[in-house]
Amino acid sequence: MAQAGQSSFDEDLVDFAVTVFQEDGRWAVVPLPLHVAADLDLFAGAVRQQLSEGPVLGLLGLGDEYFIALRLVGGREMLFISERSAAEEDAVARQVIERLGPEPEAFEGSGPAGDEEIFADLGLDSFELRLACERLLDERALRLTELVAHLAGRIGFARQFTDCARPGNDTVDGY
């Protein structure tokens, strides 16, 4: 995978870059410019621009391999990455791991890293989130966008996510 954050960043590797928020009590999903996937600060800054009466989330999928979730809670960021080993090859994944903390074990092995309770109060508990990430690693036929659409469905915005992340394509997982 080409490294994000370099001048040779390939926007074709971006599966989705969206902001999710609530408006009039309903979920809305809007696309972000693809170049925000090149750098965690660009991505976080773009998500911060969204005003909302409720939760504000950012979802970024790269290379059909991993996704990053960012949630703004007051002035605090909650971060989650579905596959920590992506940090070995990808700059934005490395930035997520570095921001999560200085512990060397954060870079070791495979699997998710970060705040696994990022969506718990929205109806998606840490066990289900971790299980979905394991499925992504184990089931190579499973597409990243399909997995995230399923997770979005557990929270309540699958249709909006699918319409935004895959415009003009069929729905995913029946959503």
Protein Blocks (a to p, Z undefined) as FASTA:
>chain_A
ZZehiaklcfklpmbdcddddeehiacdddddfklmmpmklmmmmmmmpgcfbdcddddd
ehhlaccddddehjbccdddfblklmmmmmklmmmmmmnomcfklmgocddedjfklmmm
nopafklmmmmmmmmmmmmmlcfklmmmmmmmmnopmmmmmmmmmghiaceehZZ
